[in-house]
Amino acid sequence: MRKKMVKTATGLAGLFLGVTLASAAALPGSGWFTSASIQNIDPSAATNVSLTAYGGSTTYNSATFSLPAGKSVVFFPGHGSQTNDISSGFVDTSPTLPGGFTGGMVVSSAPAAVAAIAQVANNQVYPDVGTPGGEAAEQYRGSGATTSTILYPTVKNDYSGKTTLLAVQAASNNVNYTATITDNAGGTHTKTGAITADNSILLGPSDFSPAMAASCSGDANTVACIGSVNITATGGNIAGAIMEYQTGVTPAILVQSTAMFTTSDAGSTVNCPSFKNAFNSTQQRTTGITVQNTGSATATVNLTLTGAQGPATGHTYTSSISIPAGASRTFSPFSNNIGNFPAASQGSAQLTASGGSLIANVNEQNFGTTPVKATTYSCSSAAVATNKIAFPQVKKNYGDPSVGTQATTGLSIQNVDTSAANLSAVYACNTGTFTVPFNLPVGQSYTFFQPSQVPDNSLCAATVTSTGGKIIGVAQETTDFSPGIKLLNTKNYEGINE
């Protein structure tokens, strides 16, 4: 039996309220819920899958269902699909999760492995799920809890109006944990506690001691209300995810989330499949890369940006920064340290450390639209790259434009190897199965976006395979190309390398 941790609280309206007795942290407003997409990554055989949600001493289970080869299914709380018939494309637990539920979820499969992502949101999909005016939504990947230490480069305490929450889930054992934030002014802040097996907790910057500075702006590389975090457990393994939101905005119109890193995710070379500077004349999508030095000594970190679209196409741009041990720093157009990578451009990034080990995440924001949209994903070390990537949820003009849910997913693939990658993207959809080829040169990136082979109104799982160079990838879902309402926040998640 194989297990994946869906690494944060999972529930209906009132998500996270159950942990407020132990933490001051909570996402703003109400209506929060989490769904999940589960993909059978075996290309030729079905696998049996079940879901279990843990909330304190209570468990909620789905029926065990058979998931066909390459296909995916969506867990949606309150949907009511509690049988082993997945013809609707949805599954649910029995009993359904009650309003106010908070906890963690474990996805189990046999004999084949599955890939899973979660989505945290507050948009009103059904009358009893979400909240009126809520437009926040974000996706992040699930994974096996295989380590007792997790890390993340970016923690904010009302920095430029953004605050970070940390969701931490214990695996099969009760654990004690110590969490340490190192802020960018050199201060440290700690929090200790316990987590019951399979359950999760939520921590915010105000839970740490001494208190982290709050409500600041300015240079992200020097202020005290932004930093990095390290969480270590004794007694068992843990998994984690972060959620970043606009401080004090209700109902929330955006949330950013991604999985936290393990120590084995760090490397001397780290790759980020998508980097943007004022990309798209209307949306002005702009990214920054926050890098944490996980080594024991100060490291010089070198950035190489390779252009794929816009004026940067075919060109490379370089920059560097010195990062103390355990600290994090940001490459951003606003810090003027991206090597003159031009506006209106999109490409990929590679980070290398001289005498250090790195993790990194990318934050993206649309500065040209109202409301402003933002999303996050984690970069990958070179060791993570493989010849096959799973994407459990991919859309092409899927949903209802009249209520703002019609969305499309782009898959940005980066060749991080020394030979060309002949790509084959297989979309297994509700409308059929479709194959899209592309030849990707060394060091380049390419985005599969609204391929002509895939019809509109398609909800898919996708698998991208390379014959040749090893690859990594990230998915981005947006409603910005819908003919109808375009308010729902942009969503990213990292492709799952097999």
Summary of the structure (lengths in Angstrom):
residues: 498
radius of gyration: 20.8
end to end distance: 17.4
largest distance: 56.4
contacts: 1954
relative contact order: 0.14
helix: 4%
strand: 53%
